[in-house]
Amino acid sequence: MSLNIGGTATANPKGGQDIDVKAIGKVGNEGLGAAAGVFAKGNDKHGPITTGAFGEISSNGHGLTVHHSNTHGVSKSLGENLRINTFKNDNHAVDLNAFHNRTQLQNGLKFDAVGANAAWSHAKGHSATVGVTQIPKFNMTTLGATGSANLWTSPNQASSLDLNAFANKHISGPFKGHRDIGGGLGFTHRF
């Protein structure tokens, strides 16, 4: 069994630091394995904190994850993610992901979100995703892209500094035409 504890702190252009901390325990190997963990994320100056737990089973790069999260004072969510690895060599991996989330807001409103994305990752810590998310109850569709480039990794691989960016565009629903764009630096240390 292995235990990985790590996190990032990224400057938010709206103020404060976006913090993301995880603890993950894993058993098995790449051929067949399982993982479980807990996480907390949020901004140290603005907004609520989200905490949660997840479990995953995986085989040869494919996986199924179930997670539960609680954004304190805002909502609770339960979701599933199916990952299919379509390509992998010593340097590159490409995964296709499909997900479904059920969310209940503090006021009792419930809705589902479904979506899919394609994700590329590199052995040196670079990654990118492109995907779409839909919330049928609000006729809302959002296109999104993320990217991360590793700028530095310590010789023992325990610490890294990464450049992160994201962009979302709402193409239907109540936020149609609205764009969200951001980026920053993230530092991760694995114990």
ABEGO torsion letter per residue (X at the ends): XBBBBBBBBBBBAAEEBBBBBBBBBBBEBAABBBBBBBBBBEBAABEBBBBBBBBBBBBGGBBBBBBBBBBBGABBBBBBBBBBBABBBAABBBBBBBBBBBBBBAAGBBBBBBBBBBBBBBAAGBBBBBBBBBBAAAGBBBBBBBBBBBABBBAAGABBBBBBBBBBBBABEAABGBBBBBBEBBBBBBX
